[in-house]
Amino acid sequence: MNEREMTERRRLVELAHAMLDGKLSFLEGAVQVHAIKNRLIGIAERDPDFDAFLTIMSETDHLPLEAQRLLWAPEALARLEPEFKRTEEWAKSFAPQACRKLIARFDTVGGESDDA
Protein backbone atom coordinates (compact mmCIF):
# COMPACT_ATOMS: atom_id res chain seq x y z
CA MET A 1 0.00 0.00 0.00
CA ASN A 2 1.42 3.39 -0.97
CA GLU A 3 1.51 6.55 1.14
CA ARG A 4 -1.45 8.18 -0.67
CA GLU A 5 -3.60 5.11 -0.03
CA MET A 6 -2.65 5.09 3.64
CA THR A 7 -3.44 8.81 3.93
CA GLU A 8 -6.87 8.29 2.35
CA ARG A 9 -7.59 5.39 4.69
CA ARG A 10 -6.60 7.46 7.73
CA ARG A 11 -8.84 10.30 6.52
CA LEU A 12 -11.72 7.85 6.07
CA VAL A 13 -11.32 6.58 9.62
CA GLU A 14 -11.14 10.17 10.92
CA LEU A 15 -14.37 11.02 9.08
CA ALA A 16 -16.14 7.98 10.49
CA HIS A 17 -15.04 8.91 14.02
CA ALA A 18 -16.16 12.52 13.50
CA MET A 19 -19.62 11.36 12.43
CA LEU A 20 -19.88 8.97 15.38
CA ASP A 21 -18.78 11.74 17.75
CA GLY A 22 -21.36 14.18 16.33
CA LYS A 23 -18.66 16.56 15.08
CA LEU A 24 -19.68 16.01 11.45
CA SER A 25 -23.21 15.48 10.17
CA PHE A 26 -23.96 12.30 8.28
CA LEU A 27 -25.13 14.44 5.34
CA GLU A 28 -21.74 16.17 5.09
CA GLY A 29 -19.79 13.06 5.96
CA ALA A 30 -21.47 10.88 3.35
CA VAL A 31 -20.22 13.10 0.53
CA GLN A 32 -16.68 13.08 1.90
CA VAL A 33 -16.71 9.30 2.46
CA HIS A 34 -17.88 8.76 -1.11
CA ALA A 35 -15.12 11.00 -2.46
CA ILE A 36 -12.49 9.05 -0.55
CA LYS A 37 -13.97 5.73 -1.66
CA ASN A 38 -13.41 6.79 -5.26
CA ARG A 39 -9.72 7.41 -4.52
CA LEU A 40 -9.09 4.06 -2.81
CA ILE A 41 -7.65 1.12 -4.69
CA GLY A 42 -9.59 -2.11 -5.04
CA ILE A 43 -12.99 -0.95 -3.77
CA ALA A 44 -15.93 -2.34 -5.72
CA GLU A 45 -18.53 0.04 -7.14
CA ARG A 46 -21.16 -1.52 -4.86
CA ASP A 47 -19.32 -2.14 -1.61
CA PRO A 48 -21.65 -2.88 1.31
CA ASP A 49 -19.49 -0.92 3.77
CA PHE A 50 -19.99 2.22 1.67
CA ASP A 51 -23.61 1.68 0.58
CA ALA A 52 -25.09 3.47 3.60
CA PHE A 53 -23.27 6.65 2.60
CA LEU A 54 -24.39 6.32 -1.01
CA THR A 55 -27.97 5.99 0.25
CA ILE A 56 -27.63 9.14 2.34
CA MET A 57 -26.24 11.02 -0.65
CA SER A 58 -28.96 9.86 -3.02
CA GLU A 59 -31.74 10.71 -0.58
CA THR A 60 -30.36 14.15 0.26
CA ASP A 61 -28.86 15.39 -2.99
CA HIS A 62 -31.49 18.16 -3.11
CA LEU A 63 -30.21 19.62 0.18
CA PRO A 64 -27.32 22.09 0.16
CA LEU A 65 -24.09 21.18 1.89
CA GLU A 66 -22.47 23.61 4.33
CA ALA A 67 -20.25 25.17 1.65
CA GLN A 68 -23.26 25.72 -0.62
CA ARG A 69 -25.47 27.26 2.06
CA LEU A 70 -23.70 30.60 1.74
CA LEU A 71 -25.24 30.87 -1.71
CA TRP A 72 -28.77 30.18 -0.48
CA ALA A 73 -31.30 32.69 0.79
CA PRO A 74 -31.67 32.56 4.58
CA GLU A 75 -35.44 32.10 4.19
CA ALA A 76 -34.96 29.03 2.01
CA LEU A 77 -32.51 27.53 4.50
CA ALA A 78 -34.94 28.22 7.33
CA ARG A 79 -37.68 26.35 5.44
CA LEU A 80 -35.31 23.41 4.97
CA GLU A 81 -34.18 23.26 8.59
CA PRO A 82 -36.83 20.69 9.63
CA GLU A 83 -35.78 18.49 6.72
CA PHE A 84 -32.11 18.78 7.70
CA LYS A 85 -33.03 17.58 11.18
CA ARG A 86 -35.25 14.73 9.94
CA THR A 87 -32.55 13.63 7.53
CA GLU A 88 -29.91 13.54 10.24
CA GLU A 89 -32.20 11.55 12.55
CA TRP A 90 -32.98 9.13 9.71
CA ALA A 91 -29.28 8.67 8.97
CA LYS A 92 -28.57 8.07 12.67
CA SER A 93 -30.71 4.94 12.42
CA PHE A 94 -28.16 3.13 10.24
CA ALA A 95 -25.06 5.27 9.55
CA PRO A 96 -23.31 4.71 12.91
CA GLN A 97 -23.05 0.99 12.17
CA ALA A 98 -21.61 1.80 8.74
CA CYS A 99 -19.07 4.13 10.38
CA ARG A 100 -18.01 1.38 12.78
CA LYS A 101 -17.58 -1.03 9.86
CA LEU A 102 -15.35 1.44 8.02
CA ILE A 103 -13.27 2.00 11.12
CA ALA A 104 -12.84 -1.74 11.67
CA ARG A 105 -11.94 -2.27 8.03
CA PHE A 106 -9.65 0.68 7.34
CA ASP A 107 -8.05 1.61 10.67
CA THR A 108 -4.46 0.57 10.16
CA VAL A 109 -3.17 1.74 13.55
CA GLY A 110 -3.06 -1.86 14.78
CA GLY A 111 -1.51 -3.14 11.56
CA GLU A 112 -2.36 -3.44 7.92
CA SER A 113 -5.99 -3.78 6.93
CA ASP A 114 -6.93 -6.81 4.90
CA ASP A 115 -9.81 -5.37 2.87
CA ALA A 116 -8.40 -5.67 -0.63
N, CA, C and O of each residue as an XYZ file, in Angstrom:
464
protein
N       0.850     -1.172      0.000
C       0.000      0.000      0.000
C       0.902      1.243      0.000
O       1.850      1.332      0.780
N       0.595      2.186     -0.874
C       1.425      3.391     -0.965
C       0.979      4.449      0.050
O      -0.045      4.300      0.717
N       1.761      5.504      0.149
C       1.506      6.555      1.144
C       0.169      7.258      0.907
O      -0.548      7.564      1.860
N      -0.167      7.515     -0.358
C      -1.447      8.175     -0.673
C      -2.615      7.322     -0.198
O      -3.567      7.836      0.387
N      -2.542      6.035     -0.448
C      -3.601      5.112     -0.030
C      -3.728      5.110      1.499
O      -4.836      5.138      2.035
N      -2.613      5.079      2.179
C      -2.649      5.093      3.644
C      -3.234      6.402      4.171
O      -3.980      6.400      5.150
N      -2.901      7.509      3.530
C      -3.440      8.809      3.934
C      -4.955      8.838      3.738
O      -5.682      9.321      4.607
N      -5.427      8.334      2.622
C      -6.873      8.293      2.354
C      -7.585      7.411      3.375
O      -8.662      7.762      3.858
N      -6.994      6.285      3.698
C      -7.592      5.386      4.688
C      -7.658      6.059      6.065
O      -8.663      5.949      6.767
N      -6.590      6.749      6.442
C      -6.602      7.462      7.729
C      -7.687      8.535      7.731
O      -8.396      8.708      8.722
N      -7.809      9.248      6.626
C      -8.836     10.297      6.523
C     -10.235      9.691      6.621
O     -11.120     10.270      7.251
N     -10.432      8.546      6.007
C     -11.722      7.853      6.067
C     -12.070      7.478      7.510
O     -13.202      7.670      7.955
N     -11.103      6.952      8.220
C     -11.319      6.577      9.625
C     -11.613      7.824     10.461
O     -12.486      7.795     11.328
N     -10.896      8.911     10.207
C     -11.141     10.170     10.920
C     -12.563     10.671     10.662
O     -13.241     11.121     11.585
N     -13.008     10.593      9.420
C     -14.371     11.018      9.081
C     -15.407     10.174      9.811
O     -16.377     10.699     10.358
N     -15.194      8.875      9.815
C     -16.137      7.976     10.491
C     -16.201      8.298     11.979
O     -17.288      8.331     12.555
N     -15.054      8.534     12.609
C     -15.039      8.910     14.024
C     -15.750     10.242     14.238
O     -16.507     10.389     15.198
N     -15.519     11.206     13.363
C     -16.157     12.522     13.497
C     -17.678     12.405     13.408
O     -18.396     13.087     14.140
N     -18.168     11.554     12.525
C     -19.618     11.357     12.427
C     -20.150     10.681     13.689
O     -21.183     11.084     14.223
N     -19.451      9.663     14.160
C     -19.881      8.969     15.382
C     -19.869      9.902     16.589
O     -20.725      9.798     17.468
N     -18.908     10.803     16.631
C     -18.781     11.738     17.754
C     -19.716     12.937     17.638
O     -19.775     13.760     18.553
N     -20.450     13.052     16.524
C     -21.355     14.176     16.328
C     -20.665     15.463     15.908
O     -21.277     16.530     15.938
N     -19.404     15.378     15.520
C     -18.657     16.556     15.078
C     -18.884     16.856     13.603
O     -18.589     17.955     13.131
N     -19.408     15.877     12.882
C     -19.685     16.013     11.450
C     -21.026     15.351     11.178
O     -21.266     14.220     11.602
N     -21.898     16.055     10.471
C     -23.209     15.478     10.168
C     -23.045     14.310      9.188
O     -22.071     14.240      8.439
N     -23.998     13.420      9.214
C     -23.960     12.298      8.277
C     -24.164     12.787      6.844
O     -23.626     12.195      5.908
N     -24.926     13.848      6.665
C     -25.131     14.438      5.340
C     -23.796     14.918      4.761
O     -23.459     14.600      3.621
N     -23.050     15.674      5.542
C     -21.741     16.168      5.089
C     -20.739     15.022      4.964
O     -19.989     14.941      3.992
N     -20.740     14.156      5.945
C     -19.785     13.055      5.964
C     -19.963     12.085      4.815
O     -18.983     11.567      4.280
N     -21.207     11.835      4.429
C     -21.469     10.880      3.346
C     -20.782     11.313      2.056
O     -20.205     10.488      1.348
N     -20.845     12.586      1.757
C     -20.219     13.103      0.531
C     -18.705     12.929      0.599
O     -18.075     12.545     -0.387
N     -18.130     13.208      1.750
C     -16.684     13.078      1.903
C     -16.245     11.609      1.865
O     -15.215     11.281      1.276
N     -17.029     10.730      2.497
C     -16.712      9.296      2.460
C     -16.753      8.792      1.026
O     -15.877      8.040      0.600
N     -17.766      9.204      0.289
C     -17.884      8.765     -1.110
C     -16.694      9.250     -1.945
O     -16.179      8.510     -2.783
N     -16.269     10.469     -1.718
C     -15.122     11.002     -2.463
C     -13.859     10.197     -2.164
O     -13.081      9.897     -3.069
N     -13.661      9.852     -0.911
C     -12.486      9.050     -0.551
C     -12.597      7.654     -1.146
O     -11.613      7.115     -1.653
N     -13.769      7.074     -1.087
C     -13.967      5.734     -1.663
C     -13.485      5.701     -3.107
O     -12.841      4.740     -3.530
N     -13.791      6.734     -3.850
C     -13.406      6.788     -5.265
C     -11.902      6.922     -5.469
O     -11.405      6.691     -6.571
N     -11.174      7.293     -4.422
C      -9.719      7.407     -4.521
C      -8.987      6.188     -3.961
O      -7.764      6.096     -4.070
N      -9.723      5.256     -3.366
C      -9.094      4.062     -2.813
C      -8.943      2.992     -3.886
O      -9.735      2.918     -4.826
N      -7.942      2.188     -3.736
C      -7.652      1.115     -4.694
C      -8.401     -0.148     -4.281
O      -8.439     -0.510     -3.105
N      -8.996     -0.808     -5.269
C      -9.591     -2.113     -5.038
C     -10.947     -2.115     -4.351
O     -11.346     -3.137     -3.792
N     -11.656     -1.013     -4.378
C     -12.985     -0.955     -3.772
C     -14.021     -1.104     -4.876
O     -14.024     -0.347     -5.846
N     -14.896     -2.083     -4.719
C     -15.928     -2.338     -5.724
C     -16.912     -1.171     -5.792
O     -17.097     -0.438     -4.821
N     -17.531     -1.015     -6.947
C     -18.530      0.040     -7.141
C     -19.636     -0.078     -6.086
O     -20.023      0.917     -5.474
N     -20.133     -1.280     -5.881
C     -21.159     -1.523     -4.859
C     -20.503     -2.277     -3.717
O     -20.490     -3.508     -3.705
N     -19.976     -1.564     -2.787
C     -19.320     -2.139     -1.614
C     -20.257     -1.941     -0.427
O     -20.616     -0.805     -0.120
N     -20.658     -3.008      0.242
C     -21.646     -2.880      1.310
C     -21.226     -1.949      2.451
O     -22.085     -1.359      3.105
N     -19.940     -1.811      2.697
C     -19.493     -0.925      3.768
C     -19.668      0.551      3.404
O     -19.667      1.412      4.283
N     -19.816      0.837      2.133
C     -19.987      2.221      1.674
C     -21.435      2.514      1.242
O     -21.791      3.675      1.043
N     -22.257      1.492      1.098
C     -23.610      1.677      0.576
C     -24.469      2.617      1.428
O     -25.287      3.363      0.890
N     -24.290      2.585      2.738
C     -25.088      3.474      3.598
C     -24.849      4.935      3.230
O     -25.777      5.745      3.233
N     -23.616      5.259      2.919
C     -23.274      6.646      2.600
C     -23.794      7.034      1.219
O     -24.186      8.180      0.999
N     -23.796      6.087      0.299
C     -24.385      6.323     -1.014
C     -25.891      6.558     -0.882
O     -26.456      7.407     -1.570
N     -26.531      5.803      0.003
C     -27.966      5.986      0.247
C     -28.238      7.375      0.803
O     -29.162      8.054      0.356
N     -27.449      7.796      1.765
C     -27.627      9.138      2.336
C     -27.476     10.193      1.245
O     -28.284     11.117      1.150
N     -26.447     10.053      0.429
C     -26.236     11.017     -0.654
C     -27.411     11.054     -1.621
O     -27.873     12.130     -2.001
N     -27.894      9.887     -2.018
C     -28.961      9.863     -3.024
C     -30.279     10.391     -2.468
O     -31.091     10.939     -3.213
N     -30.494     10.231     -1.177
C     -31.744     10.710     -0.576
C     -31.683     12.188     -0.181
O     -32.709     12.789      0.136
N     -30.491     12.768     -0.200
C     -30.357     14.155      0.261
C     -29.699     15.060     -0.774
O     -29.298     16.179     -0.452
N     -29.585     14.596     -1.993
C     -28.865     15.387     -2.993
C     -29.553     16.711     -3.326
O     -28.953     17.567     -3.976
N     -30.783     16.890     -2.897
C     -31.487     18.157     -3.113
C     -31.193     19.175     -1.998
O     -31.567     20.342     -2.107
N     -30.527     18.731     -0.936
C     -30.209     19.621      0.177
C     -28.808     20.217      0.002
O     -27.883     19.515     -0.406
N     -28.655     21.480      0.303
C     -27.322     22.088      0.158
C     -26.376     21.646      1.271
O     -26.777     21.491      2.425
N     -25.132     21.450      0.906
C     -24.091     21.175      1.885
C     -23.673     22.489      2.525
O     -24.040     23.562      2.046
N     -22.906     22.407      3.606
C     -22.474     23.613      4.326
C     -21.855     24.653      3.393
O     -22.208     25.831      3.453
N     -20.941     24.225      2.540
C     -20.252     25.170      1.653
C     -21.216     25.843      0.677
O     -20.971     26.971      0.249
N     -22.290     25.176      0.328
C     -23.262     25.724     -0.616
C     -24.274     26.647      0.061
O     -24.892     27.484     -0.596
N     -24.438     26.496      1.354
C     -25.475     27.263      2.059
C     -25.240     28.761      2.017
O     -26.184     29.541      2.138
N     -23.998     29.168      1.847
C     -23.699     30.601      1.741
C     -24.362     31.219      0.517
O     -24.611     32.424      0.474
N     -24.641     30.393     -0.463
C     -25.241     30.869     -1.707
C     -26.769     30.859     -1.667
O     -27.422     31.340     -2.593
N     -27.331     30.313     -0.596
C     -28.774     30.181     -0.479
C     -29.356     31.333      0.326
O     -28.693     31.905      1.191
N     -30.597     31.659      0.029
C     -31.303     32.685      0.790
C     -31.581     32.153      2.198
O     -31.948     30.988      2.359
N     -31.411     32.989      3.202
C     -31.674     32.560      4.583
C     -33.092     32.003      4.775
O     -33.298     31.076      5.559
N     -34.059     32.571      4.058
C     -35.443     32.100      4.187
C     -35.577     30.665      3.662
O     -36.282     29.844      4.249
N     -34.908     30.383      2.579
C     -34.955     29.031      2.008
C     -34.306     28.030      2.958
O     -34.820     26.929      3.157
N     -33.182     28.415      3.540
C     -32.514     27.530      4.503
C     -33.381     27.309      5.734
O     -33.429     26.204      6.275
N     -34.060     28.353      6.173
C     -34.943     28.224      7.335
C     -36.081     27.243      7.041
O     -36.468     26.459      7.907
N     -36.610     27.291      5.824
C     -37.677     26.355      5.443
C     -37.159     24.915      5.398
O     -37.908     23.976      5.670
N     -35.893     24.743      5.059
C     -35.307     23.406      4.967
C     -34.829     22.848      6.309
O     -34.553     21.654      6.422
N     -34.732     23.691      7.305
C     -34.178     23.260      8.594
C     -34.874     22.009      9.164
O     -34.180     21.111      9.641
N     -36.203     21.913      9.133
C     -36.826     20.685      9.632
C     -36.407     19.438      8.833
O     -36.267     18.350      9.391
N     -36.215     19.614      7.541
C     -35.779     18.487      6.717
C     -34.336     18.096      7.029
O     -34.004     16.911      7.040
N     -33.480     19.081      7.283
C     -32.107     18.777      7.700
C     -32.134     17.920      8.967
O     -31.417     16.924      9.067
N     -32.951     18.309      9.914
C     -33.033     17.578     11.185
C     -33.599     16.177     10.985
O     -33.066     15.211     11.531
N     -34.669     16.060     10.211
C     -35.254     14.729      9.938
C     -34.245     13.828      9.243
O     -34.120     12.648      9.569
N     -33.529     14.397      8.286
C     -32.547     13.628      7.528
C     -31.440     13.113      8.438
O     -31.023     11.961      8.323
N     -30.975     13.949      9.324
C     -29.908     13.537     10.236
C     -30.414     12.443     11.183
O     -29.697     11.481     11.457
N     -31.625     12.586     11.672
C     -32.200     11.549     12.546
C     -32.371     10.231     11.787
O     -32.080      9.160     12.319
N     -32.839     10.319     10.557
C     -32.982      9.126      9.713
C     -31.630      8.454      9.527
O     -31.515      7.239      9.683
N     -30.609      9.232      9.195
C     -29.277      8.671      8.972
C     -28.716      8.048     10.247
O     -27.984      7.060     10.181
N     -29.050      8.612     11.402
C     -28.569      8.066     12.675
C     -29.101      6.659     12.924
O     -28.559      5.933     13.757
N     -30.151      6.270     12.216
C     -30.713      4.938     12.422
C     -29.869      3.829     11.793
O     -30.039      2.659     12.135
N     -28.969      4.178     10.886
C     -28.155      3.133     10.237
C     -26.702      3.547      9.982
O     -25.840      2.675      9.870
N     -26.408      4.822      9.887
C     -25.060      5.267      9.545
C     -24.006      4.977     10.627
O     -22.859      4.699     10.276
N     -24.344      5.030     11.924
C     -23.308      4.707     12.907
C     -22.722      3.299     12.726
O     -21.517      3.101     12.882
N     -23.562      2.346     12.403
C     -23.052      0.995     12.170
C     -22.120      0.985     10.959
O     -21.091      0.310     10.975
N     -22.470      1.719      9.925
C     -21.611      1.804      8.737
C     -20.282      2.461      9.092
O     -19.234      2.044      8.599
N     -20.317      3.482      9.940
C     -19.073      4.129     10.377
C     -18.186      3.128     11.119
O     -16.982      3.055     10.876
N     -18.788      2.367     12.018
C     -18.008      1.380     12.776
C     -17.392      0.332     11.857
O     -16.269     -0.114     12.089
N     -18.119     -0.062     10.821
C     -17.580     -1.031      9.863
C     -16.388     -0.456      9.113
O     -15.392     -1.149      8.906
N     -16.480      0.808      8.703
C     -15.353      1.440      8.016
C     -14.141      1.550      8.923
O     -13.011      1.320      8.492
N     -14.377      1.901     10.175
C     -13.265      2.004     11.125
C     -12.598      0.640     11.293
O     -11.372      0.532     11.245
N     -13.399     -0.388     11.487
C     -12.843     -1.736     11.668
C     -12.071     -2.185     10.433
O     -11.045     -2.856     10.545
N     -12.555     -1.823      9.289
C     -11.942     -2.273      8.032
C     -10.702     -1.474      7.645
O      -9.740     -2.046      7.132
N     -10.706     -0.179      7.877
C      -9.651      0.676      7.339
C      -8.704      1.270      8.373
O      -7.728      1.920      7.999
N      -8.960      1.068      9.652
C      -8.051      1.607     10.668
C      -6.800      0.742     10.700
O      -6.838     -0.420     11.105
N      -5.706      1.324     10.272
C      -4.456      0.572     10.163
C      -3.521      0.819     11.339
O      -2.355      0.429     11.290
N      -4.010      1.457     12.390
C      -3.167      1.744     13.548
C      -2.631      0.443     14.146
O      -1.471      0.375     14.553
N      -3.481     -0.593     14.198
C      -3.059     -1.858     14.779
C      -2.405     -2.773     13.790
O      -2.138     -3.928     14.122
N      -2.134     -2.320     12.593
C      -1.514     -3.144     11.564
C      -2.198     -2.910     10.239
O      -3.097     -2.075     10.144
N      -1.796     -3.619      9.237
C      -2.360     -3.441      7.918
C      -3.767     -4.003      7.846
O      -4.050     -5.060      8.410
N      -4.631     -3.309      7.165
C      -5.992     -3.776      6.927
C      -5.966     -4.830      5.842
O      -5.093     -4.824      4.974
N      -6.928     -5.735      5.899
C      -6.933     -6.808      4.896
C      -8.173     -6.742      4.025
O      -8.771     -7.774      3.719
N      -8.566     -5.549      3.622
C      -9.812     -5.372      2.870
C      -9.683     -5.665      1.377
O     -10.690     -5.963      0.734
N      -8.530     -5.593      0.824
C      -8.400     -5.667     -0.630
C      -8.562     -7.056     -1.169
O      -8.476     -7.262     -2.380
